[in-house]
Amino acid sequence: MIRLIVDRLSDGHKDIFLKFDSAPTEVKIIDSYYLSDFLEITDTELESVDFKKMKEFEYREIIFEENPILIYVAKKLIDFWIERIKEIKKGETRFIPFDLSDEYIGGLLLEKNKLGFIIKQVYTTKIQGCEGLRKSNLDDLILERDINFDFEKAEDRFISEDALFAGLEWSKDRLTC
């Protein structure tokens, strides 16, 4: 499974965990700073969302308020991934972004086969999260700049289609605001 978890105690940076449950288990910590811009979430869209259901929670006798905008953005990211993954046909490869940095972008390169997906963790310094990267121009930039992703990890992972979507749906179900 691959799951996305929001750090409810973060300061707005390094606040999303991407957890790989398949061996070897791993957690990637990423920053949500550029995600709302990447996902093309407008102020008008945010104003139309009912964030009045903010929850408070206690941690070591300190009361925190959840960040409902971050939770909303995380759900939108998962929706984007699901939509993008469903478009992959057997034998095709697609980049699924999650780490948008000032210096690079990173993500998963998913190749669909008859049993599920082969997953590689990849990145490129030829595109940065701070340069106006949007979901609508991602594929164009990859083609335009002739991106050959660098591999972050030498080993590939394999995940069945059912397990991949189950992990993403699990993540969405637990993100509440």
C-alpha positions as CSV (number, residue, x, y, z in Angstrom):
1,M,0.0,0.0,0.0
2,I,1.0,3.6,-0.4
3,R,-0.7,6.0,2.0
4,L,-0.6,9.8,2.4
5,I,-0.7,11.2,5.9
6,V,-0.9,14.8,7.0
7,D,1.2,15.8,10.0
8,R,-1.3,17.6,12.2
9,L,1.4,19.1,14.4
10,S,3.5,20.6,11.7
11,D,4.4,24.2,11.1
12,G,3.4,24.2,7.4
13,H,6.7,22.7,6.1
14,K,7.6,19.0,5.9
15,D,4.0,18.3,6.8
16,I,3.0,15.4,4.6
17,F,4.1,11.8,4.9
18,L,4.0,9.4,2.0
19,K,4.3,5.9,3.5
20,F,5.2,2.8,1.5
21,D,4.0,-0.3,3.3
22,S,5.6,-2.7,0.9
23,A,9.0,-4.1,1.8
24,P,11.2,-2.2,2.5
25,T,8.8,0.0,4.4
26,E,9.7,3.7,4.0
27,V,8.3,7.1,4.8
28,K,9.0,10.1,2.6
29,I,8.5,13.5,4.3
30,I,7.4,16.3,1.9
31,D,6.5,19.9,2.1
32,S,3.0,21.1,1.0
33,Y,4.2,24.6,0.2
34,Y,3.6,24.5,-3.6
35,L,0.8,22.0,-3.7
36,S,-2.2,24.3,-3.8
37,D,-0.6,26.3,-6.7
38,F,0.3,23.0,-8.5
39,L,-3.2,21.7,-8.1
40,E,-4.6,25.1,-9.4
41,I,-6.7,25.6,-6.2
42,T,-7.9,29.2,-6.3
43,D,-8.9,31.5,-3.5
44,T,-12.4,31.4,-4.9
45,E,-12.5,27.6,-4.6
46,L,-11.2,27.8,-1.0
47,E,-13.8,30.4,-0.1
48,S,-16.6,28.1,-1.3
49,V,-15.5,25.2,1.0
50,D,-17.1,25.0,4.4
51,F,-14.2,24.9,6.8
52,K,-16.4,25.5,9.9
53,K,-16.0,21.9,10.9
54,M,-12.5,22.5,12.2
55,K,-11.6,20.0,14.8
56,E,-9.4,20.6,17.8
57,F,-7.3,17.9,19.3
58,E,-5.1,17.6,22.3
59,Y,-1.5,16.6,22.4
60,R,0.4,16.7,25.7
61,E,-2.1,19.1,27.2
62,I,-1.8,21.6,24.3
63,I,-4.9,22.3,22.2
64,F,-4.3,22.4,18.4
65,E,-6.6,23.3,15.6
66,E,-6.4,21.2,12.5
67,N,-5.4,22.9,9.3
68,P,-8.4,22.3,7.1
69,I,-6.9,23.9,4.1
70,L,-3.9,21.5,4.2
71,I,-6.3,18.6,4.6
72,Y,-8.4,19.9,1.6
73,V,-5.2,20.2,-0.5
74,A,-4.1,16.7,0.5
75,K,-7.4,15.3,-0.6
76,K,-7.2,17.1,-3.9
77,L,-3.7,15.7,-4.4
78,I,-5.0,12.2,-3.9
79,D,-7.8,12.8,-6.3
80,F,-5.3,14.1,-8.9
81,W,-3.2,10.9,-8.4
82,I,-6.2,8.6,-8.7
83,E,-7.3,10.3,-11.9
84,R,-3.8,10.2,-13.3
85,I,-3.2,6.6,-12.3
86,K,-6.5,5.4,-13.8
87,E,-5.4,6.8,-17.2
88,I,-2.3,4.5,-17.3
89,K,-2.7,1.7,-19.8
90,K,-0.8,-1.6,-19.6
91,G,2.8,-1.1,-20.8
92,E,2.6,2.7,-20.2
93,T,4.6,4.7,-17.7
94,R,3.3,7.9,-15.9
95,F,5.0,10.3,-13.5
96,I,3.0,10.9,-10.3
97,P,4.4,14.0,-8.5
98,F,4.5,14.5,-4.8
99,D,7.7,16.4,-3.8
100,L,7.7,19.9,-5.2
101,S,10.8,21.7,-4.1
102,D,12.7,24.9,-5.0
103,E,15.5,22.8,-6.5
104,Y,13.7,19.8,-8.0
105,I,10.5,17.8,-8.3
106,G,10.2,14.2,-7.2
107,G,7.6,11.5,-7.4
108,L,6.8,8.1,-8.6
109,L,7.2,6.6,-12.0
110,L,4.4,4.0,-12.4
111,E,4.5,1.4,-15.1
112,K,1.4,-0.6,-15.4
113,N,1.7,-4.3,-16.2
114,K,-0.9,-7.2,-16.1
115,L,-0.3,-7.7,-12.3
116,G,-0.4,-4.1,-11.2
117,F,2.3,-1.4,-11.1
118,I,6.1,-1.3,-11.0
119,I,7.0,1.8,-9.0
120,K,10.3,3.7,-9.1
121,Q,11.1,6.7,-6.9
122,V,12.4,9.4,-9.2
123,Y,13.3,13.1,-9.4
124,T,14.5,15.8,-11.8
125,T,16.3,19.1,-11.3
126,K,15.2,20.3,-14.7
127,I,11.8,21.3,-13.3
128,Q,11.3,23.0,-9.9
129,G,8.2,23.4,-7.8
130,C,8.7,27.2,-7.6
131,E,8.7,27.9,-11.3
132,G,5.0,27.9,-12.0
133,L,4.6,24.2,-12.3
134,R,0.9,23.3,-12.5
135,K,-1.0,20.0,-13.1
136,S,-2.2,21.4,-16.4
137,N,1.4,22.0,-17.7
138,L,3.2,19.0,-16.0
139,D,3.2,16.7,-19.0
140,D,4.1,19.5,-21.4
141,L,7.1,20.5,-19.3
142,I,8.2,16.9,-19.1
143,L,8.1,16.6,-22.9
144,E,9.4,20.1,-23.6
145,R,12.5,19.6,-21.4
146,D,13.0,16.0,-22.5
147,I,13.1,14.8,-18.9
148,N,14.8,11.5,-18.2
149,F,14.1,11.1,-14.5
150,D,16.9,10.2,-12.1
151,F,16.3,7.3,-9.8
152,E,16.2,8.1,-6.1
153,K,16.3,4.4,-5.1
154,A,17.9,1.6,-7.0
155,E,15.2,-1.0,-6.3
156,D,11.8,-1.1,-7.8
157,R,8.6,-1.7,-5.9
158,F,5.6,-3.6,-7.0
159,I,2.0,-3.0,-6.0
160,S,-1.2,-4.5,-7.1
161,E,-3.8,-2.1,-8.6
162,D,-6.2,-3.0,-5.8
163,A,-3.7,-2.3,-3.0
164,L,-2.6,1.0,-4.6
165,F,-6.2,2.3,-4.8
166,A,-7.1,0.9,-1.4
167,G,-4.2,2.8,0.2
168,L,-5.2,6.0,-1.5
169,E,-8.8,5.6,-0.5
170,W,-7.8,4.8,3.1
171,S,-5.8,8.1,3.1
172,K,-8.7,10.1,1.8
173,D,-11.1,8.5,4.4
174,R,-8.9,9.5,7.3
175,L,-8.4,13.1,6.1
176,T,-11.2,15.0,7.8
177,C,-11.9,18.7,8.3
